[in-house]
Structure formats: C-alpha cells, structure tokens
C-alpha cells in the first residue's frame, strides 16, 4: 500500500537519503539491468524540482550504456516503446517510477540535437529543424535538469554528448515561430468560426509563454503547469520578461471571453515584443532575425 514520506522536507536528496527512507537504488537496478554499476541514475520529477509533497512519487531516470542491457524477464517492466522502457516498483510503500534509456535506442536524439546548432547560429545553412516532442523531449529535459544520484561522471558525459544545454535555446526559437503559425491559423478561422479561432488563439499564447520561459532557461514547462510556471517565473524574472509573461497570461485569460479580434492583435504585438527580447541574446539573435524575415504580419497592416 502506498504511503507518505519525508523526502520533501528540505533535506539534500542523495542516494543515501533515499536509502534511509526505504528506496534502495542499487536494489532497484539489480532487478532491472544486467550491469547496475555501469548505469547512471538521476532523480527527476517534482522532488528534483523542489516542489514535491509527502505523497510525491520518486521519479528516476536510468542511463544505460552500450555494455549493459535490460532484464526484460522481470515483472517490474510495465511499458516499452521504440526508445524507452518504464518500470513501477513500491519500496516500503513509496511509489517509484523508473524510466530506462538504453544508449543504442536514444542515439538518434543526439543526432537531432547536433542538427539544431545551425538553426541557432547559422540559420541560412539550415536543412531542417527537428521537431522533438513526447518521450524524447521529456528525456532531454530530465537529463538536463535531473539530480545525479549514481555515477555522476556518466550523467555529465551524456549531458555533454546530447548537447542538453542547447535545449532552452532550441525551445525558445521553435515556440517563437509556432506563435506566429498558430496566430495565422486563428486569423483564418476567425472568418467562419469564432469558437475555433478563440481556441487556436489560446494555443498561440501558450506557445508564447513556453518561448519566454525557455529564454529564461526553463525547459520543462508542461502545458498542464504552464500558468503556474509562468507566475512562478515572474517572481524572479527581470522587468522585460516579467512584462511579457504578464501580458501573455492576460491575453490567455481574455481569449476565453473577450473579443477575439482584439486578442489576435494583442498576440501579434506580443510576438513582436518577444522577437525584440530574444534578439538581445547573442545565441538567439541570428535565428530570430532569419525567422522574422519569413514572417508577414497582417493585423497591423489592416489596422
């Protein structure tokens, strides 16, 4: 039966801390992989982010190098797709969720991240921008932000090889572009369906918030917690970013009931302000300038 714990009490979260509360990492690994000593382990999720509660699950990510393999005969493995396996265990009543990343199955993600660099620094040479979503994006986010518990040297090596420090920059640029793409859709929908236009406009604003947060280094803002993360970031953000987040949240609220046409114009104006903000970052300026050259704003011309 699941029980509460004291892991969120503010104490440093280490392998020893988890063991003292009944979560034995070495024991968990021994039931899942062929060579436990070769693996790296990170704590992820709410506990790693510092907003866990006494009922939070313990979320782990296990990095498996080429020389180790998954023990598939164990009942603990409950899900597997083309890249990742997941396991669920209860350690003295504490729910432990484990994501296992096998090196040969995630190698393509490294290739994608390598391809992102030209999009940021030499956009004119860009051949494609990888669209990283779902489990792959979650993997990169957790690899970047998780707390190393076992084999920190391996964790550091994976972080370097997968270029995870590029992730916020990539997300800022990608979602900046998607603001305009959804805005165009919302404008076209407005002619025949206000409800549809309103819905797509809200998505465009969400893209704007994700872009702003990514520019602040926050790469794990899920849509479920987007409003909470935005308000949280406002407490420490500078004046410009705080203003962008505040305007984005205000537009998001107004899109629910306010005049759709006004919301669309405000989104266009917000997008231009985000462009100006991102252009102040040397690693973003070239990409934003290149993309701005492909954008035709229409609402301002109609005004």
C-alpha positions in Angstrom: 0.0 0.0 0.0 1.3 3.5 -0.9 2.5 5.6 2.0 3.7 9.2 2.5 7.3 10.0 3.2 9.5 12.9 4.4 11.7 13.2 1.2 10.2 16.7 0.5 11.2 18.0 3.9 14.1 20.1 2.5 16.9 17.7 3.2 19.5 17.1 0.4 18.3 14.3 -1.9 21.0 11.8 -2.4 21.2 8.0 -2.9 21.9 7.7 0.8 18.8 9.8 1.7 16.6 7.7 -0.5 18.0 4.5 1.0 17.3 5.8 4.5 13.7 6.2 3.5 13.4 2.7 2.1 14.3 3.4 -1.6 17.4 1.3 -2.4 18.7 2.4 -5.8 21.2 -0.4 -6.1 18.5 -3.0 -5.3 16.1 -1.5 -7.9 18.8 -1.5 -10.6 19.8 -5.1 -9.8 16.3 -6.2 -10.7 16.1 -4.3 -14.0 19.6 -4.2 -15.7 22.4 -6.6 -16.3 25.2 -4.4 -15.1 23.9 -2.0 -12.4 27.3 -0.5 -11.6 27.7 0.8 -15.2 24.5 2.9 -15.1 23.9 6.5 -14.2 20.8 7.4 -12.2 19.0 10.8 -11.9 16.2 11.9 -9.7 13.6 13.7 -11.8 10.0 14.9 -11.4 8.6 17.1 -8.6 11.1 16.0 -5.9 14.0 17.0 -8.1 12.3 20.3 -9.0 11.9 21.2 -5.3 8.1 21.2 -5.3 7.4 17.7 -4.1 5.0 16.7 -1.3 4.9 13.8 1.2 2.8 11.9 -1.3 5.0 12.5 -4.4 6.3 9.6 -6.3 10.0 9.1 -6.7 10.8 9.5 -10.4 14.1 8.1 -11.6 15.8 8.0 -15.0 18.4 5.3 -15.6 21.1 5.8 -18.2 22.2 2.5 -19.7 25.4 2.5 -21.7 26.0 0.0 -24.5 27.6 -2.6 -22.3 24.6 -3.2 -20.1 21.1 -4.4 -21.1 17.6 -4.5 -19.7 16.5 -7.6 -17.9 13.2 -8.0 -19.7 12.0 -11.0 -17.8 11.3 -9.0 -14.6 7.6 -8.2 -13.9 8.7 -4.6 -13.0 8.9 -3.6 -16.6 5.4 -2.5 -17.5 5.8 -0.4 -20.6 8.2 -0.1 -23.6 8.2 1.8 -26.8 10.8 2.2 -29.5 13.2 4.2 -27.3 12.3 3.9 -23.6 11.2 1.3 -21.1 9.4 2.2 -17.9 9.1 0.3 -14.6 7.0 0.7 -11.5 8.1 -0.5 -8.1 7.0 0.0 -4.5 9.8 0.4 -2.0 8.4 0.1 1.6 5.2 1.7 0.3 6.8 4.5 -1.7 5.9 4.5 -5.4 9.0 4.6 -7.6 8.7 5.3 -11.3 11.7 4.4 -13.4 12.4 5.4 -17.0 15.3 3.4 -18.6 17.2 5.0 -21.5 19.3 2.4 -23.4 22.2 4.1 -25.3 21.6 2.5 -28.6 17.9 3.4 -28.6 18.4 7.1 -27.9 21.4 7.7 -30.2 19.2 9.3 -32.9 18.2 12.0 -30.4 21.8 13.0 -30.2 21.8 13.4 -34.0 18.8 15.7 -33.8 20.4 17.9 -31.2 23.5 18.2 -33.3 21.3 19.3 -36.2 19.8 22.1 -34.1 23.0 24.1 -33.8 22.9 25.5 -37.4 19.3 26.7 -36.7 20.6 28.8 -33.9 23.9 30.0 -35.1 23.9 29.7 -38.9 20.2 29.6 -39.9 20.9 30.2 -43.6 22.6 26.8 -43.7 19.7 25.1 -42.1 18.4 22.0 -43.7 15.7 21.0 -41.2 14.7 21.7 -37.6 14.0 18.5 -35.7 10.6 18.5 -34.0 11.3 17.0 -30.6 8.2 16.1 -28.7 6.8 13.5 -26.4 9.1 11.0 -24.7 12.2 12.3 -26.5 11.7 15.8 -25.3 11.0 14.6 -21.8 14.2 12.6 -21.9 16.3 15.7 -22.8 14.5 17.8 -20.1 15.1 15.2 -17.4 18.7 14.6 -18.5 19.3 18.4 -18.3 17.6 19.1 -15.0 17.6 15.9 -13.0 19.7 15.4 -9.9 22.5 12.8 -10.4 22.3 10.1 -7.7 24.6 7.4 -9.0 27.6 7.5 -11.4 27.6 11.3 -11.9 30.5 11.1 -14.3 28.4 9.1 -16.7 25.5 11.6 -16.3 27.8 14.5 -17.1 29.1 12.7 -20.2 25.6 12.1 -21.5 24.7 15.7 -20.9 27.7 16.8 -23.0 27.1 14.4 -25.8 23.4 15.1 -26.1 24.0 18.9 -26.0 21.3 19.4 -23.4 22.4 22.9 -22.7 21.1 23.8 -26.2 17.6 22.7 -25.2 16.2 26.0 -23.8 17.6 27.9 -26.8 16.0 25.5 -29.2 12.7 25.7 -27.4 12.7 29.5 -27.3 13.3 29.7 -31.1 11.0 26.9 -32.0 8.0 28.0 -30.0 8.6 31.6 -31.0 8.0 30.5 -34.6 5.0 28.4 -33.6 3.3 31.5 -32.0 3.0 33.0 -35.5 2.0 29.8 -37.1 -0.9 29.3 -34.7 -1.8 33.0 -35.0 -2.1 32.7 -38.7 -4.5 29.7 -38.2 -6.5 31.7 -35.7 -6.9 34.6 -38.1 -8.0 32.3 -40.9 -10.5 30.5 -38.6 -11.9 33.9 -37.4 -13.8 34.3 -40.7 -16.0 31.3 -40.2 -15.8 30.2 -36.6 -15.2 32.4 -33.6 -15.0 29.4 -31.3 -12.4 27.8 -33.4 -10.4 31.0 -33.7 -10.6 31.5 -29.9 -9.3 28.0 -29.3 -6.3 28.3 -31.6 -5.5 31.8 -30.3 -5.1 30.3 -26.8 -2.7 27.8 -28.2 -0.7 30.6 -29.8 -0.5 32.4 -26.5 0.6 29.2 -24.8 3.4 28.9 -27.4 4.4 32.4 -26.5 4.7 31.6 -22.8 6.7 28.5 -23.5 9.1 30.5 -25.6 9.6 33.2 -22.9 10.1 30.6 -20.2 12.7 28.8 -22.4 14.5 32.0 -22.8 14.7 32.2 -19.0 16.2 28.7 -19.0 13.1 26.8 -18.1 12.8 23.9 -20.5 10.3 21.7 -18.6 7.2 23.8 -18.5 4.4 21.3 -19.4 1.1 22.7 -20.7 -0.5 21.3 -17.5 1.5 23.6 -15.3 2.2 26.4 -17.8 0.2 29.1 -15.9 1.8 28.1 -12.5 5.3 28.1 -14.0 4.7 31.4 -15.7 3.6 33.1 -12.4 6.4 31.4 -10.5 9.0 32.7 -13.0 7.6 36.3 -12.7 8.8 36.4 -9.1 12.4 36.4 -10.2 12.4 37.5 -13.8 13.7 40.8 -15.0 11.3 43.7 -15.9 11.1 42.8 -19.6 10.4 39.1 -19.1 8.0 39.8 -16.3 6.1 42.2 -18.5 6.0 39.6 -21.4 4.7 36.9 -19.1 2.1 39.1 -17.5 0.8 40.2 -20.9 0.7 36.5 -22.1 -1.3 35.5 -19.1 -3.6 38.4 -19.5 -4.2 37.6 -23.2 -4.7 33.9 -22.3 -7.5 34.9 -19.8 -9.1 37.3 -22.2 -9.1 34.8 -25.1 -11.7 32.9 -23.1 -14.5 35.5 -23.3 -13.1 38.8 -24.7 -13.4 40.0 -28.3 -11.4 37.6 -30.5 -10.2 40.2 -32.9 -8.6 42.2 -30.1 -6.9 39.1 -28.7 -5.4 38.4 -32.1 -4.0 41.9 -32.4 -2.5 41.6 -28.9 -0.9 38.3 -29.8 0.7 39.8 -32.8 2.0 42.7 -30.7 3.3 40.2 -28.1 5.1 38.2 -30.7 7.0 41.3 -31.9 7.9 42.1 -28.3 9.2 38.5 -27.9 11.3 38.9 -31.0 12.9 42.0 -29.6 13.6 40.3 -26.3 15.1 37.2 -27.9 17.2 39.3 -30.2 19.1 40.6 -27.1 20.6 37.1 -26.7 23.6 36.6 -28.9 22.8 32.9 -29.3 19.3 33.7 -30.4 19.6 36.9 -32.4 20.6 35.3 -35.8 17.8 32.7 -35.7 15.2 35.3 -34.7 16.3 37.7 -37.4 16.2 35.0 -40.0 12.8 33.8 -39.0 11.4 37.4 -38.7 12.4 37.8 -42.4 9.9 35.0 -43.3 7.0 36.4 -41.3 4.4 38.7 -42.8 2.3 40.5 -40.1 -1.2 41.2 -41.4 -3.2 42.6 -38.5 -1.0 45.7 -38.1 -1.4 46.4 -41.8 -5.2 46.1 -41.5 -5.4 48.5 -38.5 
